[in-house]
């Protein structure tokens, strides 16, 4: 081999070695890149798994629509269609009473008789005084006729004739006054008989024979009898403002007595106040109840069930799903990505274990059942669908008093308004006992 051939072989060997070294380096770089990518994927998977393990698990459900046919139960008391307290109109002593407690009477029947000797003497005096005035009037008439005759012969002056005419008119006025006083005393004496102003039942007798009776209803005067008309009866209830528009005159209602829960009583709305009371935020409604057999007793407590017109059907959620804060009630909603939204809602009727939502919630929204106090807006949760428990009041009947008496805070017997109080709650009012 010549020197020239040997010199050209060396660069070729060096090039081959460089190629081999480059291939090795490329292989090592590719392997490193693959390892780094695999490690990144593993880290991401580990992070996702850790985040999934740290996410809160919650049960979610959809709100159910409220029942279309609703009944509003309100407390009330039976009252007579007409009730009257009977007082004496003349002074005297009770001579006798003809009707006692529990007796049924007809209009015009005499309940009692009063002995009024003083009034009788005043009447006799008034009659005598009228006779005196009548005599003076006759004399005045005769005198005027005579003086007018004398005037025609110019025996007396016209002034004297006018004076006799004035005396006649004065006597006529005195007679009219005497007649009026006589009629007053005769009418007053007729009040010795206490008569029934309408058909009814005597529910109270407060006087005994020989007792001194004073006229009027003030001072020492007291009622002699109390009379109640028992057929028909009436009952007044206070309908909350939110339901006032569903009530109409002539509407049939159902009444229930505590002692006869299985025997509903029918009645009809006879009249409404037509205005909402500014203090109670309720409208007074009166119901007429037929009572031909007299089995219903005035004063008895009853529960009045008013059927409400089926309007827009609101949504119902369990009471445990609500959170109460200073800015009002809210629900924890979960979207399709599992993120939490804390949304304020407006409440309607309280159905016991369930509450009606009238604003802020849609049928497709999912809410968290029994949300924890620490749940936050934007938080990612693991949502699991759960069956919605049956709310209380499934038959559409509003929750009413459980013991047959108005709830605490309603001493006047007025029902709660739609949000559970006499007045609508302010937006920031928190419900007692709620978690904060």
C-alpha angles and dihedrals in degrees: 000000000000125000092251093055091050092052095053094050095060097064090049092055091048091052091051091052091050091052092051092048091050092050090051092049092049091050091050091048092049091050091050092050091050091049092049092050092049091049091050091050091050091049092050091048090049091049092049091048091049092049091048091050091050095049117106117250114223138174115234133190142174123249117253124224118257119250112276095221110059134182125201114209116204132176122242145153128238115244134181117264086237125018124183137179110212119214132178119261095197134047121246145089127301106256097184143331122223102188129051138191112309096014117138113228137188126227111279097020115139111247098180143349125226124208107222109176094163092056090048090054091048089053092051090049091050091052091052091048089052091053089053092051090046090055092048090050092053091051091049091052092050092046093052092051091052095047092049089054090050090050092057087059090045091242095130134029125256089244091064091049091051090051091055090049090052090050089054093051090048090052090050090052091048089052091051090051091048091050091050092050090048092052090047092054092044090052091046090051090051087061088072084093115069105209131187111256093204143000111286150104127290104238097173139024115185104173138074133203112282095020118139111251123203125201121245133021101270135083113003093351116113135186116271099198139002117214127194129189106222102187113092106016125199135210128197122212133177112233114204117248093246090060100035092098092058094060122089136175112263094028114142117239135184125232127197129196119213091230092049106037094156095053110073117199122215124224140157134230105253102179144353131208091235091216136077115239110242093218102046099025087226137113121232114236126184122208124198115218121193113231108174095150094046094232093129112080123214112243095033119135115244137177112230117207113202118193110225124212113254106247129157110345110237127202126260125212132178113269090233091064093065125092119201119212136162091271092052139268120330143179130222106233125192121209128208092274092054095252120143124237120189105211128182116231137192116235130217128179122006107228096181108252090020133049129208116236114208099176143019099035133089128202092244095052118108116217131192118252112226096355117205118246091239096058111122137201112263093022116140115232138178104244122204121186115239131186113259111244118239108264122227114260095041089160089064094252115143117235111263137177111312098204098043092258133096114273121260111283091034101084091150090063094245117145126244118262122241094284095051100268140079089256129034110269118250115250091255098044111123120213114244114260094016121138115259 
